[in-house]
Amino acid sequence: MKHEIVSETDMAHDVLGLDDGEIAPFVRKCLKDRSLSSLVSHLNNDLLFGTPAERESAEVALRRIGFI
C-alpha cells in the first residue's frame, strides 16, 4: 500500500500558490476547521530546521498569512 507523504514544504507551496485575494478566506477557513495552528507549526518547523530552500519558502508563506 502506497502512502502519500505531505511535507511541510508542500504546505508552504500551498500558501504561496494562493492569490492575494484568497489569503484572508484561506486563513478564515483554517481557523474554522482548526487547522491554522498545525499549518503554522509545520511552517515554523521548516523555518527553523529545513533546508535553505524550505526555510525561504516557509518564511514567505508565514509572511503571506500574517505571522511574520
N, C-alpha and C positions, 0 to 999 in steps of 0.2 A: 504494500500500500504506500503510495507516494503522498507525502505531506508537503504543502507549500509553506515555506518559512517566510514570514514577512519581517524584514529587518526594520530597525528604527530609521534607517536611511530611506526606506520606502515611504515611511510616514512623512519625512521631510519633503520628499518629492511630491507627495500628495498635496501638501500645503503649498509648495512652490508652484504647483500646477493650477492653483486657483486664480481666477481673475480677481482684480481688486474688489469688484462688487460682490464677490462670493465669500470674502473673508468673514464679514460680520455674520451672515447666515450660517456659515460653517461653525463659527465659534458658538453661536446660539444653539445649534444642533448638538454640538459636543457637550455643552452644559446640560441640555435637556436629557440626553441619553447617558450622562455621567461618564463620558469618555475623555473629557478635557484633561483631567489630572493624569491619566495614563499617557495621553499624547505628549503632554509637556514633560512628563517624566522620561519618556523614551528619547525625546529630543535633547533633554538635558544630559542624558547618558551619552548620546552621540557627541554632544558638545564637549563633554569632559574626557571621554575615553576613546572616541572614534579616530579614524584616520584623518589626515588633514582635509580630505575632500568631504568626509562625513561631518567633521566639525564645522566647515564652512556652510554646508547645506543646512545643518541644524541651526546655526546662528541666524541665517537668513530666514528660515522658517519661523523661528521664535520671534524675530522682529516683525514678520508679517502678521502674526496673530497677537502682537502687542505685549509680549513677555520679555522683551529686552528694550 
